[in-house]
Amino acid sequence: MKKNSKNTLQRIVSQITFHNTWNTIIEDINSDVIFSGKPLDTIKLLNQIRKYMIISAFVIFPLSIFMFVYVSPIFIATNLIWILIFAYPKIQQSQLSQTRKKKVEEELPYFVIFASVMQSVGVSLYDSFQIFKETMIFTAVKNEAQLLKRNVEYFGLSQMEALEELGRTHKSNLLKNLILGYTSIWRSGGDLSLYLETRAEEFFTHLKQRYQVYTNNVSTVIEALVTLLIILPILIMVVSFVLPGGSIEQVGLLASVGLPLFAIIMGVIISSIQPASFNSVGLDQKLLSILFGVGMVSGLGIYLIYHEVWLSILTGFLIPCSISAILTGRHINEIVKLERDLPNFLRDITEYKKIGYDVLLAIINLSKDNTYNSAFAKKLGEVGMLLDNGISPTESVKATNFRSHFTKMSFYLLAYIAEFGGGNPKNLETINAFITNAKNTVKEGTSAISALAIIVFAAPVIMVFTAGMIQSITGSIDSNLGPTIKDASTSSLGLNSNFINMVTITPEFISVIKTLIVTSSVLGAFVITKAIDFTFYNTWRVVVIGIITLVSTLYLDSLTNTTNFDSAFKNLSFK
């Protein structure tokens, strides 16, 4: 009897605490943890989540009832916090597995060509993972290599079993098919080199399709950019000139909140659809902090001197962006020069190999010839000098800083080919063909977008022209009908002076319009920079558009000081 009572009590407690449901959740999250590739004590995490839910129930529920009764019914929605706490582990692990999948698929085309070349010199796919991990070129492949190494060295699996386990516990179908196809041919004794060569071609086709899809999608985003950051401000500007005194706050809110929010959203969208760029471009956090401080100080200083918000904002962007453009421009110029002569260098290495030269001797000889541009010759000279002094090929390449990931990857391939004592002209031609085709694919993808950037450069001129024309029209009306409207408002119409203030174009209103033009132009420049250069740091477009905006806005000042729009053109001399 006591035993039955005890079992009944356990069942009741189990139902109250959702014990069975909790076990199901643990199993589900355990599956997500396996796909995320990161170790996690699921039971410990969920026990902590359960405690947080119980504690929050005693706090949130009474608070929500109180706010519901005495403040607003909408506060009953605060109980949704329980659902967020409950769903957090599932959301977190799903996000980790999706991030792992995305990053690996971005790096696979480059890794497969690497593995294909290494397989031809007798290095297995497992060893290629471990070698690639040492190059520090791609972080996602490095993480997968660490999981493989763990399974072999700590869990006692063979290399083939570790590869199969990695394939089965990964959400990327591309990686899964690559690995399981490789192990299948390995078991059957097939030609692994031929298999990886074929898959390398497939992955390159996939990379090319990704750039084509990105070009098509980003064109839509740029159309939205033109609509939200150029056409919308123009429409708001036109409408605001009807009642300038009553629209200052709305235009100011659009310039300070609306447009930055639109720009951030479009920047996030572009980042999410953009193929990964592995070039080393940008500024470190310390320098970014310094530039941010310079921008704040310069913007504040200009405001204290001239008391113009638009000029303060523009100066706060122009000075740090000019410095960033100079520094980042050097990085990009170096990358362009390295990638320009890289195919020529690989072709020269191939020719040396055909006449029987070792790869190391070929690199040393070419480093002493002045046949390449200054940037490439400098990096080649650094590697050649280290090799000539007896440093190992991989250590020589590792000690040299390459900003171009194509160049870095090529030198690592040559170093490993030399260290493993293999390689033939066909391997070198394969590397050269892949690098050349990949470069052309990236160039084609970005050149199509560059044509759309012309609209962003013209935007400040268009907005200033529109503002000046409307100002001229309304100014003419105000000068001709202003006394009549004033007399009518104070006599027969019985209106007070607020009406006059609402329809009068004041200096404050013109200042807000200028701020709208500056904000729209600068933010548009940042977004288009991200779309074309795959980074926000290459800010030369921001600087150029900022200067165009400054000149155009000063021209708007000249329109403000003239009686009408036509007289502004009379003041211009074309002699």
N, C-alpha and C positions, 0 to 999 in steps of 0.2 A: 504493500500500500504506500509506504514511504517512498519506495523507488519510483512508483508511477507518479506520485505527487512531484517528486524531484524532476522527472522527465518532463512533466507538464509545465512546471515552472521554467525549465530551461527553454522549452519551445516558446513560451510567452516572452521571455527575455530576448530570445533570438529574434522574434518578430518585431519586438519594440525597437531593438537596436539594429534591425535590418542586417542581421549577420549573414544570411545567405546572399542577399543582394550585394553586400560588401565584398564577399569572396568572389562574386562574379566580376565586380569592378576591378579587383586586384588582378584577376587573370587577364582581363582586357588591357589593363595598363601595362602589365608585364609584357604582353605582346608588343605594345607600342615602344616599350623600353628597348626591346631587342632590335627593333628597326631604327631606333634613334642612334644606336651606336655608342651610347654613354651609359656607364654603370650607374645603377640607382637601386637603393633599398626601398622597394615599392611598399612593403608592409609598414615600415617605419614612417614613410612619407604620408601614407593614408591615415595612419593612426594620429599623426599630428593634425592632418586636415579635419579629422573627425572631432578632435578636441577644439579646434578653432570654431567649427560649426556650432558645437554645443555652447561655447562661451559667447559667441556672437548672437545666438538665439536669445540669451538672457539680456543682451544689451539692445540689439536692433529691433526685436519685436515690440517691446514696450515703447521704445522711442518712436517707432513708426506709427503706433496707435495714437500716441500723444500728438505727434505732428499732424496726423490725419484728422484728428478732432479739432485741434486748436489753430492750425495754420492753413493746411491745404490738403485735399484728398490725394494729391499727386505723391505725397510722401509715403504712401503705402507701397510705392515701388521700391523703397529702400530694402524691402525684404528680398529683392532679387540678388542682393549681395550673397545670400546663402547659396544660391545657384552658382554664382561665379566662383565661390570658394570650393564648392563641390566639384565643379567642372575644371578647375585649374590644372590638376595633374594630367587629365586627358588632353586638354588644349596644349599644355606645355610639351608633352611628349610627341603629340602629332606635329606640332610646329618644328620640333627638333628633327624628326624624321624627314619632313618635307624640305627643311633647310639642307640636311645632309644629302638628299637626293638632288636638289638643284645645284649645289656646289660641285658635286662629283660629276654631274653631266656637263657642267661648264668646262671642266678640266679634261674630260675623257678624250676628246679629239687629239689633244697634244700628248697625252700620256700614251695613247695607243700607237702613235707613230714612233714614240720613244721605245715602247716595248717591242714593236716590230723590228726596229733596227737592232736592238739588243738581243732579240731572239736569234737573229741571223749570225751573231757572234757567240751563240751558245748559252745565253743568259735566259733563264726561265721567267715566266710572268711573275711568279712569287718574288724572285730576286730583283726583278725590275721595279716592283713596288718598293722594296727595301732601298734600292739604289735611288729611286726617285725621291724617297723621303729625305735622303741626305742632301739633295740639291736645294731643298727649301724653296723651290719655285712655286709649287702649288700646295696649299694647306689641306685641301680635302683628301687628296691622294695620300698625303702624309698620315692623316688620321686612319684611313683604311689600312695602310701598311702597318701601323701600330697594332690594330686589331688582329691582323694576320700573324704578326710576330707573337702576340700574346697567346693566340690559339696554338701556335706551334711550340713555343718554348715553355709555356706554363700549363697548357691543357693537354699536351702530348699528341696533338694531331699531326698528321703528315702534311706536307706542303699542299698536296692535292686536296686533302680533306679540308684544310683550312680555307683554301680558295672556294670550295663548294659551299662551306658553311657561310662564308662572306656573301656569296651569291644568293643563297636562300634567305638570308636575313637582311636584305637590302631592298628598299622600295624602288630603286632605279631599275627599270626593266632593261635599260641599255647596258648597265654594268652587269646585271644578272645574266643576260644573254651572252655577253662577252666572256665572262668567267666560266659559266657552265658549258658553253661551246668549246672553250679552250680545254677544260678538263676532260670533256668527252673525246676530243681528238687525241689528247695526251694518253688516255686509257687505251685507245685503239691503235696507237702508234703512228698516227698520221703526221702530216707535215705542218708543224706548228708555225713555222715562219710564213708559209703561204697563207695560213689562216689569219694571222695577225695583219699581214699585208692587205688582205681582202677587207678585213674589218676596219683598217685604217682608212681605206678609201670610202667606206660607208660612213664612217664618223666625220670625215671631211665634208661629204655631201650633206650630212646633218648640220654641220657648222654653217655651211653656206646657206642652207634653208633658214636657219635661225636668224642670220643677218638680213635675209630677204623679208622675213616675217617682221623683224624689228623695224625695218625701213617703212613697211606698210603701216604698221601700228603707230609708229612715232609720228608719221605724217598726220594721222588723225588727232594725235595729242597736240601737235603744233597748230592745227586748225582750231582746236579748242583754246590754245594759247592766244591766238590772234583774236578770237571772239571775246575771251574773258579779260585779257590784259590790254587790248587795243580798241576793239570795236565797242565793248561795253563802256569803258571810260569816255569814249567820244560821245556815245548816246547820253550818258549821264551828264556830260558837260553841256550838250545841247539843251537838254531839259532844264538844267540848273540855271542857265542864262535867262530863262523866262521869269523866275522868281529868285534872283541871286541872293537876296537877303534872307530868304527862308530856307535855302538849301545848303548853307555853309556846313552845318553839322553833318548832313547826310554825305556830302562829298568828302569831308574830312574823315568820316568813318570808313568810307570805301577805300580811301587812300591808305589809311593806317591799319585797317583790320581786314577788309574784304580782299583786296588785291594780294597782300602777303599770304593770306590763307589759300587763295587760288593757286599762287605760285608754288607753295609747299606741296599741295595736293598733286600738281602736275609733275613736280620734281620726284615725288614718291612713285608716281605711276611710271615715269620714264625709267627710274632705277629698277623697278620690278620687272620690266619687259626687256631691259638692255642686256645683251650678251656681256659676259664678264671681260674686263680688260685687266691684264696682268702686268702692264708696264708700270715702272716705278716713277710715278709723277705725283707731285704734291708737296705740302709743307708739313713740318712736324707740329705737334700741339703747342710747344713753347713759342714758336714763331707765329702761329695762328693767334695765340693770346696777345702777343705783342702788337700784331697788326690790328686786332680788335680794339686794343687800347688806343692805338694811334688814330683809328677811325673815330672813336668816341671823343677823344680830346680835340681833334681837328674840327669835327662837326660842331661840338659845343663852342669852340673858339670862334668859328664863323658866325654862329648864332648870336653870341655876345657882341660881336662887332657890328653885324648888319641887321640882326633881328629878323631874318628871313628863314622860315622853316625849310622851304624847298632847297635853298642854297646850302643850308646846314646838312640836310640829308645827302645831297649830291656830293658835297665835299667829303662827308664821312665815308662814302663809298669809293670815291675816285682815288684818294690818296693810298689807302691800303690795297685797293685792287690794282693800282699801277705797280706797286712793289711786288704783289703776287704775280702779276702778268710778266714782269721781268724775270723773276726767279723761275717760275714754271715754264716760261718760254724757253729758257736755256735747257731745261730738262727735255722738253718736246723737240727742240732743235737737235739735241744730241741723239734722241731716239730716231728721228727721221734720218739723220746722217748714218747711224749704225745700220739701220735696215736698208738704206739705199745701196750700200756696198756689200752687205751680207751675201746676196746671191753671187756676186763676183768672187768673193772670197771662197765660198763653197765650191764654185766652179774651178778655181785655181787649185784648191786642195784635191779635187777629183782628178785634175790633169796630173798633178804630182803623183797621185796614187797609181795612175795608169802607167807611169814610167818606172814604177817600182819603189817610190819613196815611202818611208814610214810617215804616218800622220804627224808625229811629233816633229820630225825633221822638216816636214813641209810647213808646219806652223812657224817654226823658228826661222826658216828661210824667208817666208813671206813677211814676217815681222820686221825683217831688215830691209825689205824693199819698200820704197816710198810710192806705192801704186794706189793707195786708197785715200779717202778724205781724212781730214785731221782727226775727227772724233773716232773713226774706226781704227785709224793707224795708232792712236794713243792706246786704246784698249788692247789691240793686238800686240803692241809693243810691250805692254805690261805682262801679258800672258807669256809671250815669247821670251822675255828676260827671265822670268821665273823658271820656265822650262829649261832654258840654257844654263841655269845655275843648279840644276838637278832636282828641283821641286817636282813632285808628282803632278801629272796632268790635272786630276780633279782638285787638288789643293791649289794649283795655279789658277784655275778658273774660279774657285771659291773665293780666293783672295782678291779677285778683280770685281769691281762693282759695275754691273751692266744694268742700265735702266730699261733697255729693250728686252722683253722676255723672249722674243724670237731669237735674238742674238745670244742671250744667256743659255737658252735651251740648246742651240746649235753647238756652242762651245762645249757644253757638258756632254753632248752626244759624241763629239770628236774625242774628248778626253777619255770617256769610258771605252770607246772603240780602241783607242791607243792602249789603254791599260789592259784590256782583255786580249789584245794581240790579234784581233780579227779585223773585219771590215773589208770591203771591196768597193770599186767604183760605183757599183749599182746601189749600194747602201748610201753613199754620198749623194748620188743623183736623186734618190728617194727623199733625202732630207731637203735638198735644194728645191725639188718640185713642190714639196709640202709647204715650205716657208714662202716660196714665191706665190703659190696659189692662195695661201691663207692671207698674205699681205694684200693681194688684189681683192679678195673677198671683203676684207675690212674697209679698204679704200672705196670700193663700190658702194658699200652700205652707208658710209658717212658722206660721200660726195652728193648722193641724192638728197640728203637732209640739208646740206649746206646751201642749196639753191633756195630753200624756204626761209633762210635766215635774212634774206634781203628785206623782207617785210618788217622784221624787227628793227633793222637799221633805219628804215624809213618812218617807223611809228612816231618818234617824237616830232619830226617835221610835219607829219600829217595832223597830229593832235594840236600843235601850235598854230598851224594854218587854220584849222577849224575854229579854235578858240579866238584867233584874231579876227576872222571873218564875222563870227557871231557877235563879238564885242563891237566891231565896227557898225554892224547893222543896228544893234540895240543902242549903241552910243548915239547914232544919228537920230533914232526915234526919240531918245531921251532929250537930246538937244532941241529938237523941233517941237515935241509935244509935252516936254517936261513941265513948262509953266502952266499949260492948259490943264494937265492932269492934276497939278498941285492946286490950282484954283478950284477945279471941280471937286477935289477931295475935301476941301475945306468949306465949300459952300453948298451947292445943290446936292452932291452925293452924300455929304455928311460923314465922310471917312476921316479917320484920324491920321496922324503922321506915320503910324506903323506901316500903312500901305506904301507910302513913299519909300520907306526904308527897305521894304521887301522887293521892290522893283528897281532899286538903284544899285548899280555895279560899284561896289566899294573896294578899296585896296585889300581889305581882308579877304573878300571873295576871290579876287585875282590871285592872291597868295595861295589860297587853297587849291585853285585850279592848277597853278604851277606845281604844287606838291603832288597833285594827282598825276600830272604828266611825268614828273621825275620818278615817282614810285612805279608807275606802269612801265616806263622805259627800262629802268634798271632791273626790275624783276624779270621782265621778258628777256633781257640779255643773259641773266643767270640761267634761266630755264633752257634757252637755246644752246648755251655753252655746254650744259650737261648732256643735251641730246646729241651734240656733234662730237665733242671731245671726250665723252664718258667720264668727265670730272668737272667739278665746280671751280677748280683752282686756276684753270687757264683763262684768266679774266680779261684778256685783251679786248674782247667784244664788249664787256661791261665798260671798260675805259673809253673805247671809241664811241659807243652809244651814249655814255655819260657826257662826253664832250659835245656831241651833236645836240644832246638835250640842253646843255648849258647855253650853247650858241643860239639854239632855237628859242629858248626861254628868254634870253636877253633881247632877242628880236621881238618877242611878245611885249616886252617892256617898251620898246620903241613904238609899237602899235598903241600901247596905253597912253603914250605922251602925244599922240597925234589925234586930230579931230575925227578922222574916218579912215577906212581901210584903203581908199584910193590914194590918200595923201601920203601914206607910207611908201607907196611905190614911186610917187613923185620925188621923194627925197633920195631915191636911189639913183646913182649916176651910172650910165652904161657907156660912157665915152671912153 
